[in-house]
């Protein structure tokens, strides 16, 4: 008999005997061996790979972690002897610095040694943060919170080797054994085992043992004919092989029983190293926001369709004072004007030659002047003009162009387009900044160039590493002339000095994304409009998507700019996202909109009284609401929809003043 045949025979014998013997040691509560007939069916799983699997709360696990309170040198031979009937596991013992302890145990070490982490932060992190204060990227009063974030970060510097306490070694042994199954050996299983010394992490002699098996077999529906029949250009055809990771009883039982029989083992079982990581104490500073849902008042008026289009033809829209609407299309990149009486055929005002790149459409508060900014041109239009006017864009000598992708655009207090970019400033060390330009002179005469000069490189962007999610600063659509430049970042709302970009004020915000977390409420939301503000109303609104179980609740926090306090947390419960938000010119009213399926959901809040008005949905007039704008007269809301433009007339007491 060959060695391979012998291994197969031993494995088959083990798979037969161990389930019959069952576990000699009982499992903790909520842990169980799940029989094959109670597992989720796996398509085409060979009989040789079908076995009881270790589960927790009836859910099979991909791996299991065992910890015993004994030295590594005592535990390793026991594990190796227990595994001997299941294959040949040849691997040397490795010795590594504790600074590089991996598989989650470095995080356990750092969490259980808070004094060690505090010393590292004090010596190696805080000097850089104090320098950031000098550079205008942080305020001095932010430093305690930044230090607290570093202290609570379960991963911070777990791999650092700068401290003498992390110079000692730990031992580990990691091995695997592969087996083939079936007459042709097309199915295979790979047992993976790791034995690791975790004395430094747990503060006592301790060894962690990780067990897992990876099964891999041919997909019965993954042949050549299936590939051709089910081919999809976006994702290809069905996978030719299937795979799963689990902990079969034949692997787990002998190791678990052998370890529990060791004197003084004090065995513990978990899913991974995180089960031995102590929980953080709740942060008393964090208070969950109280959400304000729409009331019962509903406008009886139905939406009026203004323009019927092909799906997705336009992606930006602005209403004008004369009742017309400007629209921006892609492919081709063009500016259009629709007015009553045109039916479904808008007038084309301008079209790009080729790809216009990133574009932005904006108007003044009165809806009389409009600007379209693209990468090389600014197109202007005023109410009453017969056609739009195109102006070339020029850059002042000190303006450094984006490395790729072109400029982003933001409207200034007059509604005119301003370029900005998340850029590298080139100094040593290189850091990321928010680069904002400004119009060099008053709006130019017809045909003259629009010249943009450097306004500031805000260093704030470079100090946001370590926050959850996307940390790219979001400029606020702010219509306040002569005031600071507001941005939303993971820490909250930040006001930058208008001329220098240095931080002048930071306002904390309630949680904006995900489930309630008593330790952290930072981070920005996805699936929400850009933050917007009203100088007349004295507030700024930022989007959130908060989770209640599996339900999303999107909305906006409204912050009083004068005192920095939360005015409202307005929510459209149960929707997947918040597609649109629009502030009235007087700042009293804020409209939020999205879709239930593809039917519009639209509510207006009076920010002074807190009352709300929900507008009747009208899928026949608006399919898939994507954007909202107030009519310049303040008596209606206009929506850009997937199939055109719709208008909601408002009751008199809901008109903007």
Order of alpha helices (4+ residues) and beta strands (2+ residues): alpha-beta-beta-beta-beta-alpha-beta-alpha-alpha-alpha-alpha-beta-beta-alpha-beta-alpha-beta-alpha-beta-beta-beta-beta-beta-beta-beta-beta-beta-beta-beta-beta-beta-beta-beta-beta-beta-beta-beta-beta-beta-beta-beta-beta-beta-beta-beta-beta-beta-beta-beta-beta
